[in-house]
Amino acid sequence: MPFFLAYSLPLSGALRLHSGSRPPLPNPPHSGTHRAPNKPGYFEGWYVRICSPSLPSPFAFMYSLEEGDRGRMQVLGMETDELLVTREARGGCFPRPAHTPTGRLDLGQWWRTQDVELSGARPLAPALFHQHILTGYQLNALQHCGSVRSEDIDWQRSSATGLRTGIVCAYNLRTTPLIGWGADGQRSTATWLSQLQIFEPGWQVLSAYALSSGTLMDWRGRRYAFEHAPTYVEKNWGAAFPSRWFWLQCQQFEHIELQPEYFTEAPFDPHTLLTLTAVGAMRDLCLPGRPQAVLTRERIGMIGVHVGGAFWEFTPWTCEVVRWDAGWGHWHIEADGHRYTAVVEAWADARDDGALVLGPTTRGMEFVVRDGARGALQLSIRDRRTGRVILDARTGRHAAVEVGGDWAPTCQPPRWAAERRAFSPPLKALVYAGEGRRPRGVRV
């Protein structure tokens, strides 16, 4: 094809591109814990999704801390959409609540141990962790360990069945972060204004693309070993998840077509990594640090694309409008920038109801999230001046799809059609002034 370069994105290509030494990424904003405990209703949560051909399906690991020292683990095996939920634990956290906040990702919690005191919870070498910790986890930017024992499962909230007694799930992962958020250093996903804790809830992509190697042990009595599995990590914090939202994420595309002359931010490589995150939400705008003092409720939408070392950010502070029409089964979101238009469309199989997952509400943890891992998705970016499609990427089965909030409990929610116009010029100027320089990536 003389004008359009088309290629597949095999995992081996990604490995060739990233097999050499790479400088470590700086810590993304909001990685660690934010504030002292004992704030009524306050939560912080971390989400890790890992995909590998050697795993039966993607797995998602979710950790939540409520009011500083009450915690819960969730493990979602997406082949059969089975959820494992631990009972709530109090204490056994590190860093200890008195030591918060922390700027880097390095946290964990113990439920049950072999021969050490819960009050002495601290990061351990992986071999020591699995020797001494029966139920618990530890997570940092480079290492991820966890174990769940059957005695610590909340069976009323878990949908996983047929699990044996003893250790029902254990994992040990080594992670290499490759792409955080933004192309010119790690950025706050919701701009620097999220440092003021005025958005309810807060949201940060910690790793838009990472590679994990390790083992998943004892899941249904089987052991899986994998290398360089694509991994995504994010964090939320606040008093509750939004009243309504959807989320799409994809790191594996069977087919990619692009116009290489538009992707000159970094040396072009046919095996360059591509990762997409898109979201639409109804969130609260509050007084700083006071989630109960709601000033207004606003719609917000975003399409974020990392490709070829560049960051294409379609948001209300970078383009004219973001609009969407979404509901479980079919998602459509598009954004009109000044030079480019981005469109994301995703589908869940008609037989795929996804899995209900616990999320924080003002009433506590409830099933307000519906997750799927086998979505089809198409991403396209078009040059508005010429009408030329400069990026077209598709997958038939690797997209993560989600709806949440008041429409999650039913598989047939009403469609949600909405849009968000561009920020006002003063607010846009404030965003850019706080970021330190413009642009944050490609000028869309």
C-alpha positions in Angstrom: 0.0 0.0 0.0 1.9 3.1 -1.1 0.0 5.7 1.0 -1.4 3.7 3.9 0.8 1.5 6.0 -1.1 -1.5 7.3 0.2 -4.1 9.8 -0.7 -6.3 12.7 0.6 -5.8 16.1 2.0 -9.2 17.3 3.2 -9.4 20.9 6.7 -10.4 19.7 7.0 -7.1 18.0 6.3 -5.2 21.2 9.0 -7.3 22.8 11.5 -6.5 20.2 10.8 -2.8 20.6 11.1 -2.8 24.4 13.7 -5.5 25.0 16.5 -3.0 25.5 17.2 -1.0 28.6 14.7 1.8 29.3 15.0 4.7 31.8 12.4 4.2 34.5 9.2 6.2 34.2 8.6 8.9 36.8 5.9 8.3 39.3 2.4 9.2 37.9 0.5 11.7 40.0 -1.9 10.2 42.5 -0.1 6.8 42.6 0.0 6.3 46.3 -2.4 7.2 49.1 -3.9 10.7 49.3 -4.9 11.7 52.8 -5.1 10.7 56.5 -7.7 8.1 57.4 -11.0 8.4 59.3 -12.7 10.5 56.7 -16.3 9.1 56.7 -17.1 7.5 53.3 -13.6 8.2 51.8 -12.2 5.4 49.6 -9.2 4.8 47.4 -9.0 2.0 44.9 -6.5 0.5 42.5 -7.3 -1.6 39.4 -4.9 -3.9 37.5 -5.9 -5.7 34.3 -3.6 -8.2 32.7 -4.1 -10.1 29.4 -2.0 -13.0 28.0 -2.5 -15.7 25.4 -1.4 -18.2 28.1 -4.1 -17.2 30.5 -7.6 -18.6 30.0 -8.9 -15.0 29.9 -7.9 -11.5 31.1 -7.8 -11.1 34.9 -8.6 -8.0 36.8 -7.3 -7.3 40.4 -9.1 -4.6 42.4 -8.1 -3.3 45.8 -10.0 -0.8 47.9 -9.2 1.1 51.1 -12.1 2.7 52.9 -11.6 5.3 55.6 -7.9 4.6 55.7 -7.7 1.0 57.1 -10.7 -1.0 56.0 -9.9 -3.0 52.8 -11.2 -5.5 50.3 -9.7 -7.5 47.4 -11.6 -8.5 44.3 -10.3 -10.9 41.6 -12.3 -11.2 38.3 -11.6 -14.1 36.0 -13.2 -12.9 32.8 -13.4 -16.2 30.9 -16.6 -17.1 32.7 -17.0 -13.6 34.4 -16.5 -15.1 37.9 -15.8 -12.7 40.7 -13.9 -13.5 43.9 -14.5 -11.1 46.8 -12.7 -11.2 50.1 -14.4 -10.3 53.3 -13.7 -6.8 54.6 -10.5 -6.5 56.6 -9.6 -3.8 59.1 -5.9 -3.0 59.7 -2.9 -4.9 58.3 -2.3 -2.0 55.8 1.0 -0.5 54.7 2.0 2.2 54.6 0.3 2.6 57.9 -2.5 5.1 57.9 -0.5 7.5 60.1 2.1 7.6 57.4 -0.2 8.7 54.5 -0.2 10.4 52.1 2.4 8.8 49.8 3.5 9.9 46.4 4.5 6.6 44.8 2.7 3.3 44.2 3.7 1.1 47.1 0.9 -0.3 49.2 -0.6 -3.5 50.5 -2.8 -5.2 53.1 -2.7 -8.5 55.0 -5.8 -10.5 56.1 -4.3 -13.7 57.3 -0.7 -14.7 57.8 1.2 -17.9 58.4 3.5 -16.8 61.3 3.8 -12.9 61.3 1.8 -10.3 63.1 -0.8 -8.3 61.0 0.4 -5.1 62.8 3.8 -5.6 61.2 2.5 -5.5 57.6 5.2 -4.3 55.2 6.4 -5.0 51.7 8.1 -8.4 51.4 10.2 -10.1 48.8 7.9 -12.2 46.6 9.2 -15.5 47.9 8.8 -14.3 51.5 5.3 -13.0 50.7 4.0 -16.4 49.5 5.8 -18.1 52.3 4.2 -16.0 55.1 1.0 -14.4 53.7 -2.1 -16.5 53.2 -4.5 -13.7 52.3 -3.3 -10.3 51.3 -1.6 -8.3 48.5 1.2 -5.9 47.8 1.4 -3.6 44.8 4.1 -1.3 43.5 5.1 -0.1 40.1 7.4 -3.1 39.5 6.0 -5.9 41.6 2.5 -7.3 42.2 1.8 -10.2 44.6 -1.4 -11.6 46.1 -3.0 -14.6 47.7 -6.5 -15.4 48.8 -7.5 -18.3 51.1 -10.9 -19.8 51.1 -11.6 -18.8 54.8 -11.3 -15.2 53.8 -13.8 -15.1 50.9 -17.1 -13.3 51.1 -19.1 -16.1 49.6 -22.4 -14.1 49.5 -20.8 -11.5 47.2 -18.6 -13.9 45.2 -19.8 -15.6 42.0 -16.9 -18.0 41.6 -17.9 -21.5 42.3 -16.2 -24.9 42.6 -13.1 -23.5 44.2 -11.1 -25.8 46.5 -10.3 -25.1 50.1 -7.0 -23.6 51.1 -5.3 -21.1 48.7 -7.8 -20.5 45.9 -5.9 -17.8 44.1 -2.3 -16.6 44.2 -0.2 -14.6 41.9 3.3 -13.1 41.5 4.0 -10.6 38.8 6.9 -8.5 37.7 5.9 -5.4 35.8 7.7 -3.0 33.4 5.7 0.2 32.9 6.1 1.5 29.4 3.5 4.2 29.0 2.0 6.2 31.8 -0.3 9.1 30.9 0.9 11.8 28.4 3.9 12.0 26.1 5.8 14.8 27.9 6.2 13.4 31.3 3.6 11.9 33.6 0.4 13.9 33.7 -2.8 14.0 35.8 -5.5 12.3 33.7 -8.0 15.0 34.8 -5.4 17.9 34.5 -3.6 19.4 37.4 -6.9 20.6 38.9 -7.3 17.1 40.2 -4.6 17.9 42.7 -7.1 20.1 44.5 -9.5 17.2 45.0 -12.4 19.1 43.6 -13.6 16.3 41.2 -15.7 13.5 42.7 -14.4 11.0 42.2 -10.7 11.4 41.3 -9.4 9.2 38.4 -5.8 8.6 37.3 -4.3 6.2 34.7 -1.1 5.0 36.2 0.0 2.7 33.4 -1.7 2.9 30.0 0.6 0.1 28.9 2.9 -2.1 30.9 4.3 -5.6 30.5 3.9 -8.2 33.2 5.6 -11.6 33.6 5.0 -14.1 36.3 2.6 -16.8 37.5 -1.0 -17.1 38.4 -1.3 -20.1 40.7 -4.1 -22.2 42.1 -6.9 -20.6 40.1 -9.2 -23.7 39.9 -6.2 -25.7 40.8 -4.2 -24.7 37.8 -1.0 -22.8 37.4 -0.4 -20.3 34.5 3.0 -18.9 33.6 3.2 -15.9 31.2 5.7 -13.4 29.9 5.3 -9.8 28.8 1.5 -9.7 29.1 -0.1 -6.3 28.3 -1.1 -4.7 31.6 -3.2 -1.6 32.5 -3.3 0.1 35.9 -5.5 2.9 37.2 -6.7 4.5 40.4 -9.8 6.1 41.8 -10.4 8.0 45.0 -13.1 10.1 46.7 -16.5 9.4 48.3 -18.2 7.4 45.6 -18.0 6.4 41.9 -20.0 8.7 39.5 -23.7 8.4 39.3 -23.3 7.1 35.7 -20.3 6.3 33.5 -18.9 4.1 30.8 -15.3 3.1 30.2 -13.5 1.5 27.2 -9.8 0.4 27.2 -7.8 -1.6 24.7 -4.1 -2.5 24.3 -4.3 -5.3 21.8 -5.4 -4.7 18.2 -5.5 -7.4 15.4 -5.3 -4.8 12.7 -3.8 -1.3 12.5 -3.6 1.1 9.6 -2.0 4.5 9.8 -0.5 7.3 7.8 3.1 7.4 9.1 3.7 11.0 8.1 1.2 12.1 10.8 3.1 10.2 13.5 6.4 11.9 13.7 6.6 12.7 17.4 8.9 9.6 17.7 10.8 7.5 15.2 8.2 5.3 13.5 8.4 1.6 14.1 5.9 -0.9 12.6 5.7 -2.6 16.0 5.0 0.6 17.9 2.6 0.2 20.8 -1.0 1.6 20.7 -3.2 1.9 23.7 -6.7 3.6 24.0 -8.7 4.7 27.0 -12.1 6.4 26.5 -14.7 7.4 29.1 -17.9 9.3 29.6 -19.2 10.2 33.1 -21.5 12.3 35.2 -19.3 13.6 38.0 -19.6 16.0 40.9 -17.6 19.3 41.2 -17.1 20.0 44.9 -15.3 22.3 47.3 -11.7 21.3 47.6 -11.4 18.2 49.8 -15.1 18.3 50.7 -17.0 15.8 48.6 -20.3 16.4 50.5 -20.2 20.1 49.4 -21.3 19.6 45.8 -21.2 22.8 43.7 -22.6 21.3 40.5 -22.8 18.0 38.5 -21.2 17.9 35.1 -20.8 15.6 32.1 -17.3 14.9 31.1 -15.8 12.8 28.2 -12.4 11.8 26.9 -10.6 9.8 24.3 -6.9 9.3 25.0 -4.6 7.5 22.5 -0.9 6.7 22.9 0.8 5.7 19.7 4.3 6.0 18.3 5.6 7.9 21.3 2.9 10.6 21.0 -0.2 11.4 23.0 -3.5 12.2 21.3 -5.8 13.7 23.9 -9.4 14.5 22.9 -11.0 16.3 25.9 -13.1 19.4 26.6 -9.9 21.3 27.3 -8.2 20.3 23.9 -11.1 20.2 21.4 -14.5 21.6 20.5 -16.9 18.9 21.7 -17.0 15.3 23.0 -20.2 13.4 22.4 -21.4 9.9 23.1 -24.3 7.4 22.8 -23.7 4.5 25.0 -25.3 1.5 26.8 -24.3 -2.0 27.6 -23.8 -3.9 24.3 -22.9 -0.8 22.2 -20.7 2.2 22.9 -20.1 5.2 20.6 -17.9 8.1 21.6 -16.5 10.8 19.3 -14.6 14.1 19.7 -14.1 17.0 17.3 -10.7 18.6 17.7 -9.6 21.7 15.8 -7.5 19.6 13.3 -8.6 16.0 14.0 -11.7 14.0 14.8 -11.6 10.8 16.8 -14.3 8.1 16.9 -14.4 5.0 19.1 -17.1 2.3 18.7 -17.3 -0.8 20.8 -19.6 -3.8 20.9 -20.3 -6.6 23.4 -21.5 -10.0 22.2 -25.3 -10.2 22.5 -24.8 -13.3 24.8 -22.2 -11.5 27.0 -23.8 -10.0 30.1 -20.4 -9.1 31.6 -19.8 -9.4 35.4 -21.1 -7.3 38.2 -18.3 -5.9 40.4 -18.4 -4.0 43.7 -17.8 -0.3 43.6 -18.0 2.5 46.2 -21.2 4.4 46.7 -22.4 6.8 49.4 -24.1 3.7 50.9 -20.9 1.6 50.9 -19.7 -1.0 48.5 -22.4 -2.2 46.1 -22.6 -3.9 42.7 -22.6 -0.8 40.6 -20.1 -1.8 37.9 -20.7 -4.1 35.0 -17.4 -5.3 33.3 -16.7 -7.2 30.1 -13.4 -8.3 28.6 -14.2 -9.7 25.2 -15.4 -6.6 23.4 -15.0 -5.7 19.7 -13.7 -2.1 19.2 -12.8 0.2 16.3 -10.8 3.4 16.7 -10.3 6.0 14.0 -8.7 9.4 13.8 -9.4 11.6 10.8 -7.8 14.8 9.5 -10.7 17.3 9.4 -9.1 19.4 6.7 -8.6 16.6 4.2 -11.1 14.0 5.4 -8.3 11.5 5.4 -8.3 8.7 7.9 -4.9 8.7 9.5 -5.4 5.9 12.0 -7.7 3.0 11.9 -7.4 0.2 14.5 -9.6 -2.7 15.2 -10.0 -5.7 17.5 -12.7 -8.3 17.5 -12.2 -9.6 21.1 -9.7 -7.8 23.2 -11.4 -4.6 24.4 -12.4 -4.0 28.0 -15.9 -2.5 28.2 -17.8 -1.2 31.2 -20.8 0.7 32.4 -21.4 1.8 35.9 -23.7 3.7 38.3 -27.4 3.7 38.2 -27.7 1.6 35.0 -25.2 -1.1 35.8 -27.5 -3.7 37.5 -29.5 -4.4 34.4 -28.1 -5.8 31.1 -30.6 -3.7 29.2 -30.0 -0.2 30.5 -31.4 2.8 28.7 -29.1 4.5 26.1 -27.2 7.5 27.4 -26.7 10.2 24.7 -24.9 13.3 25.8 -22.2 15.7 24.9 -19.7 18.0 26.6 -18.7 21.3 24.8 -15.3 22.8 25.2 -14.1 24.4 28.4 -14.6 28.2 28.4 -11.5 30.2 27.4 -10.6 31.3 30.9 -10.9 27.7 32.3 -8.9 26.4 29.4 -6.2 29.0 30.0 -6.1 27.9 33.6 -5.7 24.3 32.7 -2.8 25.0 30.4 -1.1 27.4 32.8 -1.2 24.8 35.5 0.3 22.1 33.2 3.3 24.3 32.7 3.5 24.1 29.0 1.3 23.6 25.9 0.6 21.3 24.3 0.2 18.2 26.5 0.7 16.1 23.4 -0.4 16.3 19.7 -2.4 19.5 19.1 -5.7 17.9 18.1 
